[in-house]
Amino acid sequence: MTPRTFRKRCLRAIAMTAAIAAALPAAAQAADAPAPVPAGFTSLFDGKTLNGWRTRRRHHRQLGGRIEIQHLPDPR
């Protein structure tokens, strides 16, 4: 590999790294923005608690923004 080819490859790699680094904050900001809610939509989970949830048995819990459900066999 000649010094000129090596220099071109290094500059190309630096340019690609800079382009990716410049795009990351915009992508992170877009991911944080909530999605628009359609008219008439009712959320079942607020992302923090299980307030308003009622079941016969306690087989679900909230873990870090998601709901974990434990499958229990039907007692019949």
C-alpha positions as CSV (number, residue, x, y, z in Angstrom):
1,M,0.0,0.0,0.0
2,T,1.4,3.3,-1.0
3,P,1.5,6.3,1.5
4,R,-1.0,8.1,-0.7
5,T,-3.5,5.2,-0.7
6,F,-3.0,4.9,3.1
7,R,-3.7,8.6,3.6
8,K,-6.9,8.4,1.5
9,R,-8.2,5.5,3.5
10,C,-7.5,7.2,6.8
11,L,-9.2,10.4,5.6
12,R,-12.2,8.4,4.4
13,A,-12.4,6.6,7.7
14,I,-12.2,9.9,9.6
15,A,-14.9,11.5,7.4
16,M,-17.3,8.5,7.9
17,T,-16.7,8.6,11.7
18,A,-17.5,12.3,11.8
19,A,-20.6,11.9,9.7
20,I,-21.9,9.1,12.1
21,A,-21.0,11.1,15.2
22,A,-22.9,14.1,13.8
23,A,-26.0,12.0,13.1
24,L,-26.2,10.2,16.5
25,P,-27.6,13.1,18.6
26,A,-30.4,13.7,16.0
27,A,-31.3,10.0,16.1
28,A,-31.3,9.9,19.9
29,Q,-33.5,12.9,20.1
30,A,-36.0,11.4,17.6
31,A,-36.1,8.2,19.6
32,D,-37.0,10.2,22.8
33,A,-40.0,11.9,21.2
34,P,-43.3,10.2,22.0
35,A,-45.3,8.9,19.0
36,P,-48.5,10.8,18.2
37,V,-51.5,9.2,19.9
38,P,-54.5,8.5,17.6
39,A,-57.9,10.0,18.6
40,G,-59.9,7.8,20.9
41,F,-56.9,5.8,22.0
42,T,-56.7,4.7,25.6
43,S,-53.3,3.6,27.0
44,L,-53.4,0.4,29.1
45,F,-50.0,1.0,30.7
46,D,-48.4,4.3,31.8
47,G,-44.9,2.9,31.6
48,K,-44.3,3.2,35.4
49,T,-47.0,1.6,37.5
50,L,-49.8,-0.9,37.2
51,N,-52.4,1.5,38.5
52,G,-55.9,0.6,37.4
53,W,-55.0,-3.0,36.7
54,R,-57.3,-5.6,38.3
55,T,-57.0,-9.4,38.0
56,R,-58.1,-12.4,40.0
57,R,-54.5,-13.4,40.8
58,R,-51.4,-11.4,41.1
59,H,-49.4,-12.8,38.1
60,H,-48.1,-9.7,36.5
61,R,-45.6,-7.0,37.6
62,Q,-43.9,-4.0,36.2
63,L,-40.2,-4.2,35.4
64,G,-38.3,-1.2,34.0
65,G,-41.0,0.2,31.7
66,R,-42.4,-3.2,30.6
67,I,-45.0,-5.6,32.0
68,E,-43.9,-9.1,32.9
69,I,-46.6,-11.8,33.0
70,Q,-46.2,-15.1,34.6
71,H,-48.4,-17.8,33.0
72,L,-50.4,-19.7,35.6
73,P,-52.4,-22.8,34.8
74,D,-56.2,-22.5,35.0
75,P,-57.2,-23.8,38.5
76,R,-60.3,-25.7,37.1
